[in-house]
Every structure is written in C-alpha cells, then in structure tokens.
Amino acid sequence: MIFKTNICLAAALSALMLLPTTIHANESGCVTNYDSSKDYFPDKVKSSYASGFDITYTKNAKYIHNTISGETYVLYQCGTPAPSDISPTPADSLQVGNWVKVVAVPGSKIALDSAPASAAIELLGAQSTVAASYKYFAVTSPCMQKQLDGLPRIQQNFGTPSNRRRRSNNSSDSRLVRRVSYDISTLGLQWTFTTYGMNDPLSIAVNPEDANDMLGKAEWIKFIAAFYNKEAEANEIFAGIESRYNALRASSASSSTKKTVGLARYNKVANGTILGWSIDQVQPWLAQGLADAGLSAYSGDTTSFRSASDFYSAISGWDILIDTSGEPLPHGGATIPMWSNLVSGYGFTSSGGRDYAKSLPAVDNSAIYRSDLISSYNNATDYSEHLQIQADVLLGDFVKIASAPSGAKDTKWYRNLPQNVPVNWASASDCK
C-alpha cells in the first residue's frame, strides 16, 4: 500500500503488506483423488484470544462457529465429500439466526462486502480471488480499489419472501422476517464476505470489530485464511503481529503517564445547528489497547448534553479526546470533519466574552484525534479495514499518543486535528 501524500506512512504500511514466506502444506485447489485416510489440513489455526470465533478440524472439513453472528460455517476440501454429520440451513428457511452454512474450499472466486475481510485478503496475498463486490462497498486500500475497478457490483435481495411473519418463540408478538441475500448466483461466485449474519446460505460474517481484545481482532486473519487453506500464512502473519504487540506492551508497562482518553462527538444537523454533545462508550478492545499503551480509558457515564458548559465539565478530566463526529452534508450523508469543523462543533471559541474550552487539557495539549488519517475519496476509512487486523500498528499509535507532550503527528491511523495533520486520501492510482 503506497500513499503519495505521506512517504513515511507508505513505507511503514508497505512493509506490513509483505507476503509471508512460509511454505504451506494445505491444498491450494481441488483434489482429484480423494483419500479418506488423509489429513487434508495439516496446517491448522486456533483462536487463542477473545476473538469471537472458534475452529475445529476433521480430516477433510473445518467447523467454524462465529459466536458474534451466531452462525456456523462448515468448510470442506473441494474434491472430497461434504460432511454428513451436519446439514446446512435450507436456502429458503425463515429461521432467524443460528444458520449453518456449508461451502467448499479453497476460495477462488468470491464477492466482497467486508472491509476487514478485504484487509486480511490482501495480507494473505489472495486479492486475485475477489471477483465482485457489493454495490455500495468501498475500501481505502489503493490496490484493492484497483482490483475492484471494473468488477461486477452485486445487489442485495430483500424479499423472497418479503412479507411473511413469524411468531417469536419467546413472545406473543409477531415480527417481520425478511429474506436477505446477495445476488451472486449468475456470476458463479462461491460466497460473499460480509459484516453481519444474514439469511443467506452463501454469506460469511466477518466481525473483528466486535472482538473483545486487541489480539483477538488480529486473529480474524486466521478466520479468513481458513477459507483459502492459507492457515500457515495466517499463523506466520499473526505470530509477527503478536510478537510486535507484546514487545510494545512490555515497553509501555512501566509508564506512569496514565493519561485519560475519552470518545466524544458533537451532534450537528445538515443546516449547521448543533443539537448537543455526546460521550461515547469505549469498547473493551479499545480500553485494553489504551491500557497496554499506558493510558486509561474514560469509564464514566456515557450520556448526551444540551449545555456546552455541562459537556466541558464532564470531559474536563480527559487528557486526550478521540472525536467520533460526522460532518453532515446538505443532501444527506456525512463527510470527514476538519479542525475548523471541530472548533465550531464543540464550541472551542470565545462566546459571551470568555473561552469555554481554555481549561480543557485535551484542547490545551493539542491532543484531539480521529481514526481517519487514511481515507478514500469514496468515504471509506482504514479504521474499518487494516486497523481491525493489524493490532500491533494500532498499539504503536496509542504509544505515540501517550508519550507526545503536545499531540502526536507521526501516527499511522490517528490524525491529530489541532496540529492540522492532513488526511491521506487514497485512490486506485496510488497502487504500486
């Protein structure tokens, strides 16, 4: 991944995109002579952290349970019999959740609607298997943008049937159950990597953003690798991430900084009116990552404010503010805020003859960040992509943020707004 706007950033991320060197023993295609006594997956992965999935193996099949989406995926080696001990959920089922989905591996022609899956596929060197993407899917990676250019854009189907009602097992109330699926049948695609569980026998939910710890997020590269028989490569990549992460954590263990970090946003509508301000909850993986960098996540109430002074009082103990606002567009949607937007949105200006924000440590120390340093012109940010997999680089950002006396400017993903660090806008033309 190379970004013309930031050569140092390009070099750092490009180094992490180097392909693994391990020689794998798993099949790279379909087998032609099935041997029931053979272990077709000598290379295996396992989940060791709070990732949100677990995996077991038989001689010719893999059983993956996604505990976040509640789905089970049965992957069997192409050219061998599909397992007979478990049946897939029928494609026309109205079952809500807990679907069982059976597919042959390795993947060779898939559809993409998951940014973390896109990042993992790149890290595994499997970009050539991407043969289509969802109509509104967008990524930041220049080379994946280039890969997607010209490929078919698939639709989601929302009604086969669209208006049947199913009575809940736990309630007398009925609810609408829609059949949601990706339209991939005419393209000969094997499955779609997506972001949530669906009533679709050929959709695979990828959920590192819901893992409970940092290295658990990184383990989702193992999840993706299982669909490609690239377990050996995934183990090598993850071992490197884990080693670098633990080294960074050890170097930060003696830190006495313990600066407090909180997430906040201003609530603005398209006409420019500020409706108020909100404090957002810090997810468990983020709290852990901050702690491993010697920082402390805000653990107070997550609430909304109509008064600027009440909001300032609530965040007065924050040394670092991570902004999660969106800058609304006149005709719908939102774009990435710049420092001038935050100054206006949070009211970091004089009003009524006094400076309301003067006493806030995050403002005084220029320690206000957003996770959109790498973004694309089609409104995607790398927060949803590589940041979800490369936990070691993310921890590196937190370490730099923790140690910077007046705002870090050399981070990979977190953009310092008071220092007016520019967004690295990525496009397909940046792929080298």
C-alpha positions as CSV (number, residue, x, y, z in Angstrom):
1,M,0.0,0.0,0.0
2,I,1.6,3.3,-1.1
3,F,0.2,6.7,-0.5
4,K,1.8,9.6,-2.4
5,T,0.7,12.0,0.3
6,N,2.9,10.5,3.0
7,I,6.1,8.7,2.1
8,C,6.9,7.6,5.7
9,L,3.4,6.2,6.2
10,A,3.6,4.5,2.8
11,A,6.9,2.8,3.8
12,A,5.5,1.6,7.1
13,L,2.3,0.2,5.8
14,S,4.0,-1.3,2.7
15,A,6.4,-3.2,5.0
16,L,3.5,-4.8,6.8
17,M,2.0,-5.8,3.5
18,L,4.9,-8.1,2.6
19,L,3.6,-11.6,1.9
20,P,4.5,-14.4,4.3
21,T,7.4,-16.8,3.4
22,T,6.1,-20.0,5.0
23,I,5.5,-22.9,2.6
24,H,2.0,-24.3,3.3
25,A,1.0,-27.9,3.2
26,N,-2.7,-27.4,2.7
27,E,-4.2,-27.9,-0.8
28,S,-4.2,-24.8,-3.0
29,G,-7.0,-26.2,-5.2
30,C,-9.5,-29.1,-5.6
31,V,-8.2,-32.6,-5.1
32,T,-8.7,-35.2,-7.8
33,N,-8.2,-38.5,-6.0
34,Y,-9.9,-38.5,-2.6
35,D,-8.2,-40.5,0.2
36,S,-10.4,-40.9,3.3
37,S,-7.4,-41.6,5.5
38,K,-5.5,-38.4,4.5
39,D,-5.5,-35.3,6.6
40,Y,-6.1,-32.6,4.0
41,F,-5.4,-29.8,6.5
42,P,-2.0,-30.4,8.2
43,D,-1.7,-26.7,8.6
44,K,-4.3,-25.6,11.2
45,V,-5.2,-22.4,13.1
46,K,-6.8,-21.9,16.5
47,S,-8.3,-19.0,18.3
48,S,-6.3,-18.2,21.5
49,Y,-7.8,-14.8,22.4
50,A,-11.3,-13.3,22.8
51,S,-11.7,-13.2,19.0
52,G,-15.4,-14.2,18.7
53,F,-14.9,-17.4,16.7
54,D,-13.6,-20.9,17.3
55,I,-12.5,-23.6,14.8
56,T,-12.1,-27.4,14.8
57,Y,-10.9,-29.7,12.1
58,T,-11.5,-33.2,10.8
59,K,-9.5,-34.9,8.0
60,N,-11.3,-33.0,5.2
61,A,-13.5,-30.4,6.9
62,K,-13.3,-27.3,9.2
63,Y,-16.1,-26.3,11.6
64,I,-16.1,-22.6,12.4
65,H,-18.5,-21.1,14.9
66,N,-18.9,-17.3,14.7
67,T,-20.0,-16.5,18.3
68,I,-20.8,-12.9,17.3
69,S,-23.1,-13.6,14.4
70,G,-24.3,-17.0,15.8
71,E,-23.5,-18.7,12.5
72,T,-21.6,-22.0,11.9
73,Y,-19.6,-22.4,8.7
74,V,-18.6,-25.9,7.5
75,L,-15.7,-25.8,5.1
76,Y,-14.8,-29.0,3.3
77,Q,-11.9,-29.6,0.9
78,C,-13.0,-29.2,-2.7
79,G,-12.9,-32.6,-4.4
80,T,-13.8,-34.5,-1.2
81,P,-17.3,-35.4,0.2
82,A,-19.2,-32.8,2.2
83,P,-19.6,-33.8,5.8
84,S,-22.7,-35.8,6.6
85,D,-22.9,-35.1,10.3
86,I,-24.3,-31.6,9.9
87,S,-26.9,-30.2,7.5
88,P,-26.9,-26.7,6.1
89,T,-29.8,-24.5,6.8
90,P,-32.1,-24.6,3.7
91,A,-31.8,-21.6,1.5
92,D,-35.5,-20.8,1.8
93,S,-35.6,-21.1,5.5
94,L,-37.2,-18.4,7.7
95,Q,-35.0,-19.3,10.6
96,V,-33.8,-16.3,12.5
97,G,-30.1,-16.7,13.3
98,N,-28.0,-19.8,14.0
99,W,-27.7,-20.6,10.4
100,V,-25.4,-23.4,9.3
101,K,-23.6,-22.7,6.0
102,V,-21.6,-25.3,4.0
103,V,-19.0,-24.3,1.4
104,A,-16.1,-26.0,-0.5
105,V,-12.7,-24.5,-0.1
106,P,-10.3,-23.1,-1.0
107,G,-11.8,-19.8,-2.2
108,S,-11.1,-18.8,-5.8
109,K,-13.9,-16.6,-6.8
110,I,-15.6,-14.6,-4.1
111,A,-17.6,-11.4,-3.5
112,L,-16.6,-8.8,-1.0
113,D,-18.7,-6.6,1.3
114,S,-16.4,-6.5,4.4
115,A,-13.6,-4.1,4.9
116,P,-11.7,-6.2,7.5
117,A,-12.0,-9.2,5.1
118,S,-10.5,-7.0,2.4
119,A,-7.5,-6.2,4.6
120,A,-7.0,-9.9,5.6
121,I,-7.3,-11.0,1.9
122,E,-4.5,-8.5,1.0
123,L,-2.3,-9.6,3.8
124,L,-2.7,-13.2,2.7
125,G,-1.9,-12.3,-0.9
126,A,-5.3,-13.6,-2.1
127,Q,-6.6,-10.4,-3.9
128,S,-7.0,-12.2,-7.2
129,T,-9.9,-14.3,-5.7
130,V,-12.0,-11.2,-5.4
131,A,-14.4,-11.3,-8.4
132,A,-17.2,-8.9,-7.3
133,S,-18.2,-6.6,-4.6
134,Y,-21.4,-5.2,-3.1
135,K,-22.9,-2.2,-4.9
136,Y,-22.1,0.3,-2.1
137,F,-18.9,-1.3,-0.8
138,A,-15.8,0.9,-0.5
139,V,-12.2,0.4,0.7
140,T,-9.2,2.6,1.3
141,S,-6.5,0.3,0.0
142,P,-5.4,1.6,-3.3
143,C,-4.6,-1.8,-4.7
144,M,-7.9,-3.3,-3.6
145,Q,-9.6,-0.2,-5.2
146,K,-7.8,-1.1,-8.3
147,Q,-8.8,-4.7,-8.0
148,L,-12.4,-3.8,-7.6
149,D,-12.5,-1.3,-10.6
150,G,-14.4,-2.9,-13.4
151,L,-15.6,-5.9,-11.4
152,P,-19.3,-6.7,-11.1
153,R,-21.2,-4.9,-8.4
154,I,-23.8,-7.2,-6.8
155,Q,-27.1,-6.3,-5.2
156,Q,-28.8,-7.4,-2.0
157,N,-32.2,-9.1,-2.3
158,F,-34.7,-8.2,0.4
159,G,-37.8,-10.3,-0.3
160,T,-38.0,-13.9,-1.1
161,P,-40.5,-13.9,0.6
162,S,-40.7,-10.3,1.7
163,N,-43.8,-10.1,3.9
164,R,-44.2,-13.3,5.9
165,R,-44.5,-13.0,9.6
166,R,-43.0,-15.5,12.1
167,R,-44.2,-15.7,15.7
168,S,-41.3,-15.3,18.2
169,N,-40.7,-18.3,20.5
170,N,-40.4,-16.0,23.5
171,S,-43.3,-13.6,22.8
172,S,-46.8,-13.5,21.5
173,D,-45.7,-10.6,19.3
174,S,-45.0,-11.4,15.7
175,R,-42.3,-9.8,13.7
176,L,-41.4,-9.4,10.1
177,V,-38.7,-11.7,8.8
178,R,-37.1,-10.7,5.6
179,R,-35.1,-13.0,3.4
180,V,-31.8,-11.1,2.7
181,S,-29.3,-12.5,0.3
182,Y,-26.6,-11.4,-2.1
183,D,-27.4,-11.8,-5.8
184,I,-24.3,-13.9,-6.8
185,S,-25.9,-16.9,-8.5
186,T,-25.5,-15.7,-12.1
187,L,-21.8,-14.9,-11.5
188,G,-20.6,-18.3,-10.3
189,L,-19.3,-16.9,-7.1
190,Q,-18.6,-19.1,-4.1
191,W,-19.7,-16.8,-1.3
192,T,-19.7,-13.2,0.0
193,F,-17.6,-12.0,2.9
194,T,-19.9,-9.5,4.7
195,T,-20.2,-7.8,8.1
196,Y,-23.2,-9.4,9.8
197,G,-25.2,-12.6,9.9
198,M,-27.7,-13.0,7.1
199,N,-30.4,-15.4,6.0
200,D,-28.2,-16.2,3.1
201,P,-26.5,-19.6,2.7
202,L,-23.6,-18.1,0.9
203,S,-22.7,-15.1,3.1
204,I,-19.9,-15.2,5.7
205,A,-19.9,-12.7,8.6
206,V,-16.5,-11.2,9.4
207,N,-16.6,-9.4,12.8
208,P,-13.2,-8.3,14.2
209,E,-14.7,-5.0,15.3
210,D,-16.7,-6.9,17.9
211,A,-13.8,-8.9,19.3
212,N,-13.1,-8.2,23.0
213,D,-9.4,-7.7,22.8
214,M,-6.7,-6.3,20.5
215,L,-5.0,-9.6,19.5
216,G,-8.4,-11.2,19.3
217,K,-9.1,-8.7,16.5
218,A,-5.9,-9.7,14.7
219,E,-6.9,-13.4,14.9
220,W,-9.6,-12.8,12.3
221,I,-6.8,-13.2,9.7
222,K,-6.9,-16.8,10.7
223,F,-10.7,-16.9,10.2
224,I,-10.3,-15.6,6.6
225,A,-7.3,-17.8,6.0
226,A,-9.3,-20.9,6.7
227,F,-11.5,-20.2,3.7
228,Y,-8.4,-20.2,1.5
229,N,-6.4,-23.1,3.1
230,K,-3.8,-20.5,4.0
231,E,-3.5,-21.4,7.6
232,A,0.3,-21.5,7.5
233,E,0.5,-18.0,6.1
234,A,-2.0,-16.7,8.7
235,N,-0.1,-18.3,11.6
236,E,3.1,-16.6,10.3
237,I,1.5,-13.2,10.0
238,F,-0.3,-13.4,13.3
239,A,2.9,-14.5,15.1
240,G,4.6,-11.4,13.8
241,I,1.7,-9.2,14.9
242,E,1.6,-10.9,18.3
243,S,5.4,-10.6,18.9
244,R,5.5,-6.9,18.0
245,Y,2.4,-6.2,20.0
246,N,3.8,-7.8,23.1
247,A,7.1,-6.0,22.7
248,L,5.3,-2.7,22.6
249,R,3.2,-3.6,25.6
250,A,6.2,-4.6,27.6
251,S,8.0,-1.3,26.8
252,S,4.9,0.6,28.0
253,A,4.4,-1.4,31.1
254,S,6.4,0.9,33.3
255,S,4.7,4.1,32.0
256,S,3.4,6.3,34.8
257,T,1.7,8.6,32.3
258,K,-1.8,7.2,32.7
259,K,-3.4,9.9,30.7
260,T,-7.2,9.6,30.4
261,V,-8.7,9.1,27.0
262,G,-12.4,9.6,26.1
263,L,-14.6,9.4,23.0
264,A,-16.9,12.2,22.2
265,R,-18.9,13.8,19.3
266,Y,-20.9,16.9,18.5
267,N,-24.4,16.3,17.1
268,K,-24.9,18.5,14.1
269,V,-27.7,18.6,11.5
270,A,-27.4,19.5,7.9
271,N,-28.4,23.1,8.4
272,G,-25.5,23.6,10.7
273,T,-27.4,23.6,14.0
274,I,-25.6,21.9,16.9
275,L,-28.2,19.9,18.8
276,G,-25.8,18.9,21.6
277,W,-22.8,16.8,22.5
278,S,-22.3,13.1,23.4
279,I,-19.8,10.9,25.3
280,D,-19.4,7.5,23.6
281,Q,-18.7,4.2,25.2
282,V,-15.1,2.8,25.0
283,Q,-15.3,-0.7,23.6
284,P,-13.5,-3.4,25.6
285,W,-10.8,-4.0,22.9
286,L,-10.1,-0.2,22.8
287,A,-9.9,0.1,26.6
288,Q,-7.4,-2.8,26.6
289,G,-5.3,-1.3,23.8
290,L,-5.2,2.0,25.6
291,A,-4.2,0.3,28.9
292,D,-1.4,-1.6,27.1
293,A,0.0,1.7,25.9
294,G,-0.1,3.1,29.5
295,L,-3.3,5.1,29.0
296,S,-6.6,5.0,30.9
297,A,-9.9,4.8,29.1
298,Y,-12.7,7.0,30.5
299,S,-15.1,4.8,32.4
300,G,-17.8,7.3,33.5
301,D,-21.3,7.7,32.2
302,T,-21.9,7.8,28.5
303,T,-24.6,10.5,28.0
304,S,-25.7,13.5,26.0
305,F,-25.6,17.1,26.8
306,R,-27.5,20.2,25.7
307,S,-25.3,22.6,27.6
308,A,-21.7,23.2,26.4
309,S,-20.6,24.0,29.9
310,D,-22.0,20.8,31.3
311,F,-20.3,18.9,28.5
312,Y,-17.0,20.6,29.2
313,S,-17.3,19.8,32.9
314,A,-17.9,16.1,32.0
315,I,-14.7,15.9,29.9
316,S,-12.6,18.2,32.0
317,G,-10.5,15.3,33.2
318,W,-9.7,14.0,29.8
319,D,-6.1,14.4,28.6
320,I,-6.9,13.0,25.2
321,L,-10.1,13.3,23.2
322,I,-10.9,10.9,20.3
323,D,-13.6,12.5,18.1
324,T,-16.3,10.3,16.5
325,S,-18.4,13.1,14.9
326,G,-19.6,13.2,11.3
327,E,-19.9,16.4,9.4
328,P,-23.4,16.3,7.8
329,L,-23.8,17.1,4.1
330,P,-26.7,19.2,2.9
331,H,-28.3,16.4,0.9
332,G,-27.7,13.5,3.3
333,G,-24.8,11.5,4.5
334,A,-21.7,12.9,6.2
335,T,-18.1,13.7,5.5
336,I,-14.8,13.8,7.5
337,P,-14.6,16.8,9.8
338,M,-11.5,19.0,9.8
339,W,-10.2,21.0,12.8
340,S,-12.3,24.1,11.8
341,N,-15.4,21.8,12.0
342,L,-14.4,20.6,15.5
343,V,-13.7,24.2,16.7
344,S,-17.2,25.1,15.6
345,G,-18.9,21.9,16.6
346,Y,-17.5,21.7,20.1
347,G,-17.6,25.5,20.6
348,F,-13.8,25.8,21.1
349,T,-14.1,29.5,20.5
350,S,-14.9,32.6,22.6
351,S,-18.5,33.1,23.3
352,G,-20.1,35.7,25.6
353,G,-16.7,37.1,26.3
354,R,-14.9,34.0,27.7
355,D,-13.2,31.0,26.2
356,Y,-15.2,28.0,27.3
357,A,-12.6,25.4,26.2
358,K,-9.5,27.1,27.7
359,S,-9.2,24.8,30.7
360,L,-9.7,21.5,28.9
361,P,-6.4,19.5,28.9
362,A,-7.2,17.9,25.5
363,V,-7.5,21.3,23.9
364,D,-4.6,22.8,25.8
365,N,-2.3,19.9,24.8
366,S,-3.4,19.7,21.2
367,A,-4.4,16.1,22.0
368,I,-7.6,15.6,19.9
369,Y,-7.6,12.8,17.3
370,R,-9.7,11.0,14.8
371,S,-9.1,7.5,13.3
372,D,-9.4,8.7,9.7
373,L,-5.8,9.5,8.8
374,I,-6.1,7.1,5.9
375,S,-9.3,7.6,4.0
376,S,-10.5,7.3,0.4
377,Y,-12.4,9.7,-1.8
378,N,-15.4,7.3,-1.7
379,N,-15.9,8.0,2.0
380,A,-14.1,4.9,3.4
381,T,-11.6,5.0,6.2
382,D,-8.9,2.5,7.1
383,Y,-10.4,2.3,10.6
384,S,-12.8,-0.4,9.3
385,E,-10.1,-2.1,7.2
386,H,-6.5,-2.7,8.2
387,L,-6.9,-1.1,11.7
388,Q,-9.2,-4.0,12.6
389,I,-6.5,-6.6,11.8
390,Q,-3.1,-5.0,12.5
391,A,-3.3,-4.6,16.3
392,D,0.5,-4.1,16.6
393,V,0.4,-1.0,14.5
394,L,-2.7,0.3,16.3
395,L,-0.9,-0.1,19.6
396,G,2.0,1.8,18.2
397,D,-0.3,4.7,17.6
398,F,-1.5,4.6,21.2
399,V,2.0,4.5,22.5
400,K,2.9,7.6,20.4
401,I,-0.3,9.4,21.6
402,A,0.6,8.5,25.2
403,S,4.1,9.9,25.0
404,A,3.6,13.0,22.9
405,P,3.7,16.2,25.1
406,S,1.7,18.3,22.6
407,G,-0.1,16.0,20.2
408,A,1.4,13.1,18.2
409,K,1.8,13.8,14.5
410,D,3.6,10.6,13.3
411,T,0.9,8.1,13.8
412,K,-0.4,5.6,11.2
413,W,-4.2,5.9,11.7
414,Y,-5.0,8.5,14.3
415,R,-5.0,12.1,12.9
416,N,-4.1,15.0,15.1
417,L,-6.6,17.7,14.4
418,P,-5.3,20.7,16.4
419,Q,-1.9,20.2,14.6
420,N,-3.8,20.2,11.3
421,V,-2.4,16.8,10.2
422,P,-3.8,16.3,6.7
423,V,-5.9,13.3,5.7
424,N,-4.0,10.8,3.4
425,W,-6.6,10.5,0.6
426,A,-6.0,7.1,-1.1
427,S,-7.1,6.2,-4.6
428,A,-6.5,3.4,-7.1
429,S,-3.9,5.4,-8.8
430,D,-1.7,5.1,-5.7
431,C,-1.3,1.4,-6.1
432,K,2.3,0.5,-6.9
